[in-house]
């Protein structure tokens, strides 16, 4: 690639990829996605005490559904961001697996677990990569393939993902985090809605922004620096 091409990519990487700038930029996405997730779960929360077990079971199933979808969206976004600046199929697949696996676990499981512990709830930790690996892997690998396919099409496809699906990505993460809270110990979350709202904004905003944009940009830049 020419020096002009390298400089152009450097400018793209540096223009909007400051961590704080990206977090601020995506802050509204997180606010609205968490709010919509709370509305959705509130509609499911009208249950009597004798139906509590059914409610917990239902949210447990919802958690897995949204967590698996989160992996799909995150893998797509990660690979798309990686291949936007530097195309190495082996490394793109490797990081397209590792980055979503780490950050989706942080936002969907670790942060809700720590949030419950923070207010002295008897939370249970659950990691799908141990108990449901056979289901996790297809969603991850399809997301990786989807990112590769989208990267080979016009920039309109990439714009659609960046603008539209990024909101859906954060909403799916918010739903997974909310459902984790309910199904693993925070049964009456509506008594502390303010805490849930504020905590989940941070729980989904920072990991999703890092996974979708910041870390792929850093990795891509490191790959090109290594080549040069």
PAGUVEX-574528 format. One line per 4 residues: number of its first residue (from 1); their letters; for each residue y, x, z of N, C-alpha, C. Coordinates in steps of 0.02 Angstrom, whole numbers, padded with zeros to 5 digits, always signed. Each point is the difference from the previous one (the first is absolute). Example, Ala and Ser with C-alpha at 12.3 -4.5 7.8 and 13.67 -1.06 7.14 Angstrom:
REM residues 2
1 = as = -00284 +00660 +00390 +00059 -00045 +00000 +00060 +00045 +00000  +00053 -00018 -00036 +00059 +00042 +00003 +00055 -00039 +00037 $
END
This chain:
REM residues 228
1 = xxxx = -00059 +00042 +00000 +00059 -00042 +00000 +00062 +00044 +00000  +00052 -00019 -00035 +00061 +00039 -00004 +00037 +00000 +00067  +00047 +00049 +00006 +00040 +00002 +00061 +00041 -00063 +00008  +00023 -00028 -00057 +00038 -00062 +00003 -00043 -00056 +00029 $
5 = xxxx = -00064 -00002 -00022 -00045 -00051 +00026 -00013 +00008 +00074  -00010 +00063 +00022 -00010 +00011 +00072 +00061 -00020 +00040  +00059 +00017 -00025 +00061 -00018 +00035 +00009 -00075 +00005  -00019 -00035 -00054 +00006 -00072 +00000 -00046 -00031 +00053 $
9 = xxxx = -00061 +00025 +00004 -00047 -00025 +00050 +00024 +00016 +00070  +00029 +00060 +00010 +00026 +00018 +00065 +00055 -00048 +00022  +00043 -00019 -00048 +00053 -00046 +00016 -00027 -00068 +00019  -00052 -00022 -00036 -00031 -00064 +00017 -00030 +00001 +00070 $
13 = xxxx = -00033 +00055 +00016 -00032 +00005 +00065 +00050 +00003 +00057  +00057 +00032 -00013 +00047 +00012 +00054 +00051 -00057 +00007  +00007 -00041 -00051 +00055 -00048 +00000 -00009 -00054 +00053  -00059 -00030 +00002 -00010 -00057 +00045 -00057 +00010 +00048 $
17 = xxxx = -00019 +00062 +00014 -00060 +00010 +00039 +00012 +00033 +00067  +00062 -00003 +00025 +00010 +00019 +00069 -00034 -00051 +00045  -00034 +00023 +00051 -00039 -00046 +00042 +00044 -00054 +00029  +00056 +00019 +00031 +00044 -00050 +00031 +00028 -00048 -00051 $
21 = xxxx = +00020 +00026 -00059 +00026 -00043 -00053 -00051 -00052 -00022  -00062 +00022 -00008 -00053 -00046 -00022 -00015 -00052 +00053  +00000 +00020 +00063 -00013 -00048 +00054 +00055 -00053 +00002  +00063 +00022 -00006 +00056 -00047 +00000 -00004 -00047 -00060 $
25 = xxxx = -00017 +00029 -00058 -00005 -00039 -00061 -00053 -00055 +00005  -00055 +00015 +00034 -00055 -00048 +00004 +00001 -00041 +00065  +00051 +00010 +00040 +00007 -00038 +00062 +00001 -00075 -00011  +00039 -00026 -00049 -00001 -00073 -00012 -00068 -00026 -00020 $
29 = xxxx = -00039 +00039 -00040 -00067 -00021 -00018 -00042 -00012 +00063  +00006 +00046 +00047 -00040 -00005 +00061 +00021 -00061 +00042  +00065 -00011 +00006 +00024 -00056 +00040 -00027 -00066 -00027  +00008 -00011 -00064 -00021 -00064 -00029 -00076 -00007 -00002 $
33 = xxxx = -00036 +00055 -00014 -00073 -00005 -00003 -00029 -00014 +00069  +00027 +00031 +00052 -00024 -00014 +00068 +00018 -00072 +00020  +00059 -00022 -00018 +00020 -00068 +00015 -00046 -00051 -00033  -00015 +00011 -00064 -00045 -00046 -00035 -00071 +00003 +00029 $
37 = xxxx = -00021 +00059 +00021 -00066 +00006 +00031 -00003 -00039 +00065  +00054 +00003 +00040 +00002 -00037 +00062 -00001 -00075 -00013  +00035 -00022 -00052 -00001 -00071 -00018 -00071 -00021 -00019  -00032 +00040 -00042 -00067 -00017 -00023 -00049 -00004 +00058 $
41 = xxxx = +00004 +00048 +00046 -00047 -00001 +00056 +00018 -00055 +00051  +00064 -00017 +00005 +00020 -00054 +00044 -00031 -00066 -00022  -00004 -00010 -00065 -00030 -00061 -00026 -00074 -00005 +00017  -00032 +00057 +00012 -00070 +00001 +00018 -00011 -00001 +00075 $
45 = xxxx = +00054 +00007 +00038 -00007 +00010 +00072 -00001 -00065 +00041  +00010 -00056 -00033 +00000 -00063 +00037 -00072 -00021 +00014  -00023 +00021 +00057 -00069 -00013 +00019 -00004 -00010 +00075  -00049 -00038 +00022 -00009 -00011 +00071 -00044 +00055 +00029 $
49 = xxxx = -00003 +00003 +00067 -00038 +00054 +00032 -00073 +00001 -00020  -00030 -00060 -00010 -00070 -00001 -00016 -00013 +00023 -00072  +00053 +00009 -00039 -00007 +00026 -00068 +00021 +00073 -00006  +00012 +00033 +00057 +00026 +00068 -00001 -00049 +00047 -00035 $
53 = xxxx = -00064 -00007 +00015 -00049 +00045 -00031 -00001 -00008 -00076  +00006 -00061 -00023 +00002 -00011 -00072 +00063 +00031 -00031  +00055 -00006 +00036 +00063 +00030 -00024 -00006 +00075 -00004  -00029 +00031 +00050 -00008 +00073 +00001 -00046 +00022 -00056 $
57 = xxxx = -00055 -00037 -00010 -00046 +00017 -00054 +00033 -00005 -00068  +00041 -00052 -00008 +00034 -00010 -00064 +00050 +00056 -00014  +00039 +00019 +00051 +00049 +00054 -00010 -00035 +00067 -00010  -00059 +00008 +00031 -00039 +00061 -00011 -00021 +00006 -00074 $
61 = xxxx = -00020 -00055 -00029 -00017 +00000 -00071 +00061 +00013 -00043  +00056 -00031 +00019 +00061 +00010 -00037 +00023 +00073 +00003  -00009 +00031 +00058 +00019 +00071 +00006 -00037 +00041 -00052  -00065 -00009 -00006 -00039 +00039 -00048 +00023 -00015 -00071 $
65 = xxxx = +00011 -00063 -00016 +00023 -00017 -00067 +00065 +00036 -00018  +00048 -00004 +00045 +00065 +00030 -00014 -00002 +00076 +00004  -00041 +00027 +00044 -00007 +00073 +00004 -00029 +00028 -00064  -00051 -00032 -00026 -00031 +00024 -00062 +00050 -00006 -00059 $
69 = xxxx = +00038 -00055 -00001 +00051 -00008 -00053 +00055 +00052 +00009  +00016 +00016 +00061 +00050 +00052 +00013 -00022 +00067 -00029  -00063 +00017 +00009 -00027 +00061 -00028 +00006 +00000 -00077  -00013 -00057 -00030 +00006 -00007 -00073 +00071 +00013 -00024 $
73 = xxxx = +00049 -00033 +00032 +00070 +00008 -00019 +00023 +00071 +00014  -00019 +00027 +00058 +00023 +00067 +00019 -00027 +00053 -00047  -00064 -00005 -00019 -00030 +00049 -00045 +00033 -00004 -00069  +00014 -00060 -00023 +00035 -00008 -00064 +00068 +00033 +00001 $
77 = xxxx = +00039 -00015 +00052 +00067 +00027 +00005 +00000 +00075 +00008  -00047 +00027 +00039 -00003 +00072 +00011 -00015 +00037 -00065  -00051 -00022 -00036 -00019 +00033 -00062 +00055 -00006 -00052  +00031 -00059 -00003 +00054 -00010 -00048 +00058 +00047 +00014 $
81 = xxxx = +00016 +00010 +00064 +00054 +00046 +00018 -00020 +00072 -00014  -00062 +00019 +00014 -00023 +00068 -00013 +00003 +00017 -00074  -00023 -00046 -00042 -00004 +00014 -00072 +00067 -00009 -00035  +00047 -00027 +00035 +00066 -00006 -00030 +00032 +00068 -00010 $
85 = xxxx = -00016 +00048 +00043 +00033 +00064 -00002 -00046 +00058 -00021  -00064 -00005 +00017 -00045 +00056 -00013 -00070 -00027 -00008  -00030 +00010 -00059 -00065 -00031 -00014 -00057 +00051 +00006  -00039 -00008 +00052 -00061 +00038 +00010 -00052 -00049 +00026 $
89 = xxxx = -00045 -00021 -00042 -00043 -00056 +00015 -00041 +00012 +00063  -00024 +00061 +00011 -00042 +00014 +00058 +00041 -00007 +00064  +00059 +00031 +00002 +00041 -00004 +00059 +00029 -00070 +00010  +00014 -00034 -00055 +00026 -00069 +00006 -00052 -00045 +00032 $
93 = xxxx = -00063 +00007 -00019 -00053 -00040 +00030 -00010 +00019 +00073  +00001 +00065 +00014 -00009 +00024 +00069 +00054 -00027 +00046  +00063 +00011 -00019 +00055 -00023 +00042 +00008 -00076 -00003  -00021 -00030 -00057 +00001 -00072 -00004 -00049 -00033 +00047 $
97 = xxxx = -00049 +00039 +00022 -00047 -00024 +00051 +00025 +00016 +00070  +00021 +00062 +00011 +00017 +00023 +00068 +00063 -00032 +00027  +00052 -00005 -00042 +00064 -00026 +00025 -00005 -00073 +00021  -00027 -00045 -00042 -00007 -00070 +00022 -00048 -00007 +00059 $
101 = xxxx = -00055 +00038 -00001 -00048 -00005 +00055 +00033 +00015 +00067  +00043 +00050 +00001 +00034 +00019 +00062 +00054 -00051 +00019  +00046 -00014 -00046 +00058 -00040 +00018 -00017 -00074 +00009  -00048 -00026 -00037 -00022 -00069 +00011 -00032 -00009 +00068 $
105 = xxxx = -00038 +00051 +00020 -00030 -00002 +00067 +00054 +00001 +00054  +00051 +00042 -00011 +00055 +00004 +00048 +00035 -00067 +00008  +00020 -00030 -00056 +00041 -00061 +00003 -00041 -00062 +00018  -00062 -00004 -00022 -00040 -00061 +00010 -00039 +00000 +00065 $
109 = xxxx = -00017 +00058 +00027 -00044 +00003 +00058 +00030 +00040 +00058  +00019 +00063 -00012 +00023 +00043 +00054 +00064 -00026 +00031  +00050 -00017 -00040 +00063 -00025 +00027 -00008 -00066 +00037  -00034 -00051 -00028 -00011 -00061 +00040 -00039 +00013 +00065 $
113 = xxxx = -00049 +00044 -00003 -00038 +00017 +00060 +00046 +00031 +00053  +00042 +00047 -00021 +00046 +00032 +00048 +00052 -00050 +00024  +00021 -00046 -00043 +00048 -00051 +00020 -00027 -00043 +00056  -00064 -00020 -00007 -00031 -00040 +00052 -00007 +00039 +00065 $
117 = xxxx = -00020 +00063 -00006 -00007 +00042 +00059 +00068 +00011 +00035  +00053 +00002 -00041 +00067 +00011 +00027 +00020 -00054 +00050  -00025 -00060 -00010 +00017 -00055 +00046 -00061 -00019 +00043  -00045 +00050 +00009 -00056 -00005 +00047 -00050 -00054 -00017 $
121 = xxxx = -00013 -00010 -00064 -00052 -00046 -00021 -00066 +00037 -00007  -00054 -00037 +00007 -00067 +00029 -00007 -00018 -00001 -00075  +00028 +00047 -00037 -00011 +00003 -00072 -00064 +00038 -00015  -00032 -00019 -00055 -00059 +00034 -00024 +00017 +00035 -00066 $
125 = xxxx = -00022 +00063 -00007 +00014 +00037 -00061 -00057 -00010 -00050  +00020 -00014 -00062 -00048 -00013 -00054 +00022 +00039 -00061  -00046 +00039 -00029 +00014 +00040 -00060 -00050 -00019 -00054  +00026 -00030 -00053 -00044 -00026 -00053 -00037 +00055 -00038 $
129 = xxxx = +00026 +00062 +00001 -00033 +00054 -00035 -00067 +00019 +00033  -00011 -00024 +00060 -00064 +00011 +00034 -00045 -00061 -00008  +00027 -00058 +00013 -00042 -00060 +00002 -00007 -00036 -00067  +00049 +00008 -00045 -00003 -00036 -00064 +00014 +00047 -00059 $
133 = xxxx = -00027 +00061 +00003 +00014 +00049 -00052 -00021 -00025 -00069  -00055 -00036 -00003 -00026 -00023 -00065 +00047 -00051 -00032  +00044 -00030 +00039 +00050 -00046 -00027 +00066 +00035 -00012  +00016 +00047 +00043 +00063 +00038 -00007 +00003 +00038 -00065 $
137 = xxxx = -00054 +00037 -00016 +00001 +00045 -00058 +00014 -00035 -00066  -00030 -00057 -00016 +00017 -00032 -00064 +00073 -00017 -00007  +00032 -00024 +00053 +00071 -00017 -00005 +00042 +00063 -00011  -00017 +00054 +00035 +00036 +00062 -00009 -00007 +00027 -00071 $
141 = xxxx = -00062 +00003 -00025 -00011 +00030 -00066 +00027 -00044 -00056  -00003 -00065 +00007 +00031 -00044 -00050 +00075 +00010 +00000  +00030 +00008 +00059 +00071 +00014 +00004 +00018 +00065 -00035  -00041 +00051 +00009 +00011 +00065 -00033 -00003 -00008 -00076 $
145 = xxxx = -00051 -00034 -00023 -00008 -00012 -00072 +00059 -00040 -00027  +00021 -00051 +00038 +00056 -00041 -00021 +00064 +00042 -00006  +00011 +00046 +00047 +00058 +00043 -00003 -00001 +00045 -00061  -00059 +00027 -00017 -00006 +00042 -00059 +00013 -00040 -00063 $
149 = xxxx = -00028 -00060 -00004 +00011 -00042 -00059 +00073 -00018 -00008  +00033 -00020 +00055 +00070 -00019 -00004 +00045 +00059 -00018  -00019 +00061 +00022 +00041 +00059 -00015 -00002 +00018 -00074  -00050 -00024 -00036 -00007 +00015 -00071 +00034 -00053 -00045 $
153 = xxxx = +00030 -00049 +00032 +00035 -00052 -00039 +00075 +00011 +00006  +00037 -00048 -00025 +00072 +00007 -00003 +00031 +00001 +00070  +00061 +00023 +00003 +00035 +00003 +00064 +00014 -00070 +00027  -00005 -00051 -00042 +00009 -00068 +00024 -00054 -00019 +00051 $
157 = xxxx = -00062 +00024 -00013 -00054 -00013 +00047 +00015 +00032 +00067  +00026 +00061 -00002 +00015 +00036 +00061 +00058 -00033 +00037  +00049 -00026 -00037 +00057 -00033 +00031 -00022 -00064 +00035  -00046 -00037 -00033 -00026 -00062 +00030 -00033 +00016 +00067 $
161 = xxxx = -00040 +00054 +00001 -00032 +00018 +00063 +00051 +00021 +00052  +00048 +00042 -00020 +00048 +00027 +00048 +00041 -00055 +00032  +00021 -00050 -00039 +00044 -00051 +00025 -00038 -00059 +00030  -00047 -00027 -00037 -00035 -00060 +00022 -00057 +00013 +00048 $
165 = xxxx = -00047 +00044 -00020 -00060 +00009 +00038 +00012 +00040 +00064  +00055 +00037 +00003 +00013 +00036 +00062 +00013 -00049 +00057  +00036 -00055 -00016 +00010 -00052 +00051 -00067 -00030 +00020  -00042 -00016 -00050 -00065 -00028 +00014 -00042 +00049 +00042 $
169 = xxxx = +00005 +00064 -00017 -00035 +00052 +00038 +00018 -00004 +00074  +00066 -00002 +00015 +00021 -00001 +00070 -00018 -00066 +00032  +00002 -00056 -00037 -00020 -00064 +00028 -00074 +00000 +00018  -00041 +00027 -00044 -00072 +00004 +00014 -00013 +00043 +00061 $
173 = xxxx = +00037 +00056 +00005 -00007 +00042 +00059 +00022 -00037 +00063  +00055 -00039 -00005 +00023 -00038 +00058 -00052 -00051 +00022  -00031 -00033 -00048 -00052 -00049 +00018 -00060 +00034 +00033  -00019 +00059 -00026 -00056 +00036 +00030 +00017 +00020 +00071 $
177 = xxxx = +00060 +00024 +00012 +00020 +00021 +00067 +00003 -00059 +00048  +00028 -00055 -00024 +00004 -00060 +00042 -00069 -00025 +00019  -00045 -00003 -00050 -00067 -00024 +00013 -00040 +00047 +00045  +00014 +00065 -00006 -00032 +00048 +00046 +00021 -00014 +00071 $
181 = xxxx = +00065 -00011 +00011 +00025 -00015 +00067 -00037 -00059 +00031  -00006 -00053 -00039 -00030 -00061 +00027 -00075 +00008 +00011  -00034 +00028 -00049 -00073 +00001 +00003 -00028 +00053 +00045  +00041 +00048 +00022 -00025 +00054 +00042 +00035 +00004 +00068 $
185 = xxxx = +00030 -00056 +00022 +00025 +00000 +00069 +00065 -00036 +00013  +00045 -00008 -00050 +00065 -00030 +00012 -00003 -00073 -00021  -00038 -00041 +00038 -00016 -00067 -00020 +00061 -00047 +00001  +00045 +00011 +00047 +00058 -00044 +00007 +00064 +00038 -00016 $
189 = xxxx = +00002 +00026 -00060 +00056 +00042 -00021 +00066 -00037 -00002  -00002 -00066 -00010 +00062 -00038 -00008 +00042 +00000 +00064  -00031 +00016 +00057 +00039 +00006 +00062 +00045 +00061 -00001  -00014 +00048 -00044 +00040 +00061 -00005 +00018 +00013 -00073 $
193 = xxxx = +00027 -00051 -00031 +00015 +00004 -00071 +00051 +00054 -00016  +00049 +00010 +00043 +00052 +00050 -00014 -00031 +00070 -00001  -00044 +00013 +00048 -00033 +00066 +00001 -00043 +00009 -00062  -00038 -00052 -00017 -00044 +00005 -00059 +00041 +00012 -00063 $
197 = xxxx = +00054 -00037 -00007 +00043 +00007 -00059 +00028 +00071 -00007  +00029 +00025 +00053 +00032 +00066 -00003 -00052 +00055 -00008  -00055 -00005 +00037 -00051 +00052 -00003 -00032 +00004 -00069  -00015 -00058 -00029 -00035 +00000 -00064 +00045 +00023 -00057 $
201 = xxxx = +00065 -00009 +00006 +00045 +00026 -00052 -00010 +00075 -00006  +00000 +00034 +00057 -00011 +00073 -00001 -00071 +00017 -00019  -00048 -00041 +00022 -00070 +00015 -00013 -00018 -00003 -00074  +00034 -00043 -00038 -00016 -00005 -00071 +00051 +00037 -00043 $
205 = xxxx = +00062 +00005 +00022 +00052 +00031 -00040 -00012 +00074 -00011  -00010 +00036 +00054 -00006 +00073 -00005 -00063 +00022 -00037  -00060 -00024 +00019 -00060 +00021 -00037 +00000 -00021 -00073  +00022 -00061 -00015 -00001 -00023 -00070 +00050 +00039 -00043 $
209 = xxxx = +00059 +00015 +00028 +00049 +00038 -00038 -00025 +00071 -00012  -00029 +00031 +00051 -00027 +00067 -00008 -00057 +00001 -00051  -00045 -00049 +00004 -00058 -00001 -00044 +00018 -00015 -00072  +00047 -00046 -00010 +00018 -00022 -00068 +00044 +00050 -00037 $
213 = xxxx = +00045 +00033 +00036 +00052 +00038 -00034 +00006 +00071 +00025  +00012 +00009 +00064 +00021 +00065 +00026 -00055 +00052 -00006  -00059 -00015 +00027 -00055 +00049 -00001 -00023 +00015 -00071  -00010 -00050 -00044 -00017 +00016 -00070 +00052 +00045 -00034 $
217 = xxxx = +00064 -00011 +00014 +00052 +00042 -00030 -00005 +00071 +00025  -00013 +00008 +00065 -00008 +00067 +00029 -00061 +00036 -00029  -00055 -00037 -00005 -00062 +00029 -00028 +00010 +00019 -00072  +00033 -00043 -00039 +00012 +00015 -00071 +00043 +00062 -00008 $
221 = xxxx = +00051 +00005 +00041 +00044 +00058 -00003 -00038 +00063 +00019  -00044 -00005 +00050 -00039 +00058 +00021 -00048 +00021 -00055  -00031 -00048 -00035 -00045 +00017 -00055 +00036 +00038 -00055  +00061 -00022 -00017 +00037 +00033 -00053 +00024 +00069 +00022 $
225 = xxxx = +00019 +00007 +00064 +00020 +00065 +00025 -00057 +00050 -00001  -00060 -00025 +00015 -00060 +00043 +00000 -00014 +00023 -00071  +00008 -00044 -00049 -00013 +00019 -00070 +00049 +00053 -00024  +00063 -00008 +00022 +00050 +00047 -00024 -00004 +00067 +00036 $
END
